[in-house]
Amino acid sequence: PNFADLLQTSEEFSHTRIILAGPKNGSKTDFEMRAFAPIEGVNEDPVCGSGSLALTRFVQDAYGFRETTKINITQGGRLGRDGHIETCISFKDCGITYSTGGDTVTIITGCITI
């Protein structure tokens, strides 16, 4: 991607992040996604949980699922960091809820003193 153009677009429209996604083989529940945040100094986020949840909300609006549905999102493969995120659209008495999850690997641990 042209990160300079993405940065310019982010600045022009006051966006902090841009996600691009598409269905795999026409599926309504399997997607490939890429997330960019050049205005924050992150050219590409290899696995973006908040972006995945935003995509899931968009998918619900597009397809109008009426029962609990799991959405599978892959991301980061083009960066050599193959990420898999599973989100869920659930129907409860209080309405529709959205959740996200997946396996993680600890890269660094520590404490922050404030």
FENWOFEN-V246114 format. One record per helix or strand. SS is the DSSP state (H for helix, E for strand). FROM is the first residue (numbers start at 1). TO is the last residue. Records with the same first field share a line. If there is no record, write none. Layout:
SS: FROM-TO + FROM-TO
This chain:
H: 3-13 + 38-40 + 49-63 + 77-79
E: 18-23 + 30-37 + 42-45 + 69-75 + 83-92 + 95-101
